Amino acid sequence: MMSSKMMVLWLSAIVFAVTTLGSSNAGLRIKERTKYYSITGKTGKQLFRSIGRRGPRRGHAIATTKTSVKIRNIRTKKRGRSCVVTRADVIVTLTYTLPRWRGSTRASRRVRKRWNAFAARVIRHEKKHGQISKNYAKKLYREIRRMKGRVSRNCRDFGKRAERRIAKLQSQAERQHALFDRREDRSSARVRRLQVALISAR
């Protein structure tokens, strides 16, 4: 039997890939997509058992948000004593993984109603993680465009500076994600209360 304790709702996988491959679209691009996994059951407990068998992270999460960041085509030029960025492509892909209930018409009206309320809140939760990642991506793009290296070092210091600043911004985003999850995991949080109500529904 699944515990009534809220399972982890969020998964972040920040992947950085810096390459010089050509791209026709410069700048910041944010793409979102949603994947679903099927669950079955007639009661709230059965639904959560199904989530435990089929859910993401081997059933240890109800839903997840994966953030993939690719940084491409960073181009610099010398301006005075500095090396400045003239172009950078930052491509962010947000992938939401959510449950989809199959056979809901065989369940009672009460279970369906409570599931709909809970599922809507889960989506809202994941979209909030998505917004945190979007904000991070915008800051990342602005930071890259502002970065400078030194001509005296043939711009070789640019890469290390970029890595440090990117790592700092990533840490800030991860802290925001973790803080949000802690708030949502409180017993008084609406998503927790909706989950408890669903588990008891028959």
N, C-alpha and C positions, 0 to 999 in steps of 0.2 A: 504494500500500500504506500502511496506517495505521502510524504509528510506535508502538513499544511503550511510549513515554512516556505516563504517565497524562494523559488529557485532563481538562480542568476538569470537575468533577462538580457544581458548585454554581452556581446563579445566584440572586441576591437582587434583587428589585425592590421596594423599600420605597416605597409610595405613600401619601401622607397626603392625606386629604380632610376638611376641617373644614366642617361644614354644620349648619344648625339644623333640618333636616327632622325631623318627628316619628318616634318609634319606640316600640313598645309594650314592648320588652325593654331595660331599662337595665342598665348594668354592662359587664363584660368578657365577650366571646363569642369563642371560637376555633373556627373551622371548618376541616376538612381535606378535601381531595379529591385524587384521583389520576387523571392522564391517561396514556395509553399511546400510543406510536408503534410501528409494526410493523417488524421486521427479519427478514431471511431469510439462509440460508446453511447449508452443511454442515460447514464447518470454522471454527475460531476466527478465522482471518484474514478469511474471508468475512463472518462476523458483524460484525467491526469495520469492514469496508468498508461494510456496510449501515448501521451506526450513523453513519458519516461522511456518507452520502448523506441519511439520514432523521432523524438525531438533532436535538435542540434546539440552539438557537443556531447554526443552519445546519450542523449536524454537528460543531460544536466542543465538544460536551459529550455525555457518556453519559446523564446524568440531571440534572435541575435541581429546585431548590426555590424557588418564588416566594412571597414574603411580601407580602401587601397589607394595609395598616393604614388603617382609616377611623375618624376621631374625629368623633363627632356629639353634638349636644345638650348641649354644655357650658353649664351654667347656674350662675350665681353669685348671691350675695346679700351684702349688707353686714352685717358683724358687727364692731361696734366701729369701729376705724379701718381694717379690712381688708375685702377682697372675697374671699370663700371659695367654693369649688366645692361645689355641692349635688348636682350630677348630671353624669355624663359617660358616654357610650357609646363603648367602644373595641371595634371589630369587626375581628378578625384572620382572614384567610383564607390558609391554606397550600395551595399547589397543587404537588403532586409530579408530575413528568413522567418516566416510566420506559420502558425498552424492553420490548417483548413479542415473543418469538421465534415466528414462524409457520413451520410445517413442521418442527418439531424432531424428529419421528419419523423423518425421512429421514436424520438424522445418526447418527453412531456413538454408542455408549454413553459412550465417553470424552468426546466433545465435550459431550454432554448433561450429564454429571456435572460437568464443569468449568464449564459455563455456569451451572448451578444454584447452584454455590458462589459464583461471581462475582456473579451477579444478586442473591443474598441479601445479599451484602456491600454492594453498591451501594444496596440499599434501606435497610440499616442506616445507611449513610453519610448518606443524605438525611434519614432520621428524626432523626439527630443534629442536622442543620441545623434541622429543624423544632423540636426541643426548645430549641435556642438562641433561635429566634424566639419560642417560647412564653414562655420566661423573660423575654425582652425586653419582650413584651407585658404581662406581669404587672407588671414594674417601671414601665412606661410608665403603666399604669392607676393604680397607687398614687401615682406622681409627680403625675399630673394632679389627683387628688383632694386632694393636699396643697398644691397651688399656691395662692398668694394674690396679690392686687393691693392697691393703696392707694386708699382712699376719697377721699383728698385729690386724686387724679388721676382721679376718676370711674371707677376700675377700668380705665383705658385702658392701663395698664402691664402688665396681665395677659397680653394676647396676646403681647407681645414676650418676656416671661418664659417663657411656655409654649413658644414656638418655640425659645428657647435650650436649655431643658432637654430637649425632645424631640430636638433635634439632637445633644445630648451623649449621650443614651442610644442613639440610632441609631448613632453612631460607635462606641460601645462594643460594640454587637452586631456591627457589621461587622468589627471587629477580631477578635472571637471566631470568627466564621465563617472569616476569612482564616487565623487561626492553626490552626484545625482542618484546613483544606484543606492547609496546608503540612505538617502532620504526616502526613496521609494520602498526600501525594505523595512521601514518602520511599521509596527503593527497598526498605527493610526493612518497610514497612507491608504489612499482610496484603492489602489491596485491590490493591496494586501486584503482589504476588506471585501473586495469583489471576488477575490480568489477563494477566501474562506466561505463566502456565501455560495459559490459555485460548487465547491467540494461537497457541501451538505445537501445539494439539490438532487431530487429523485423524480 
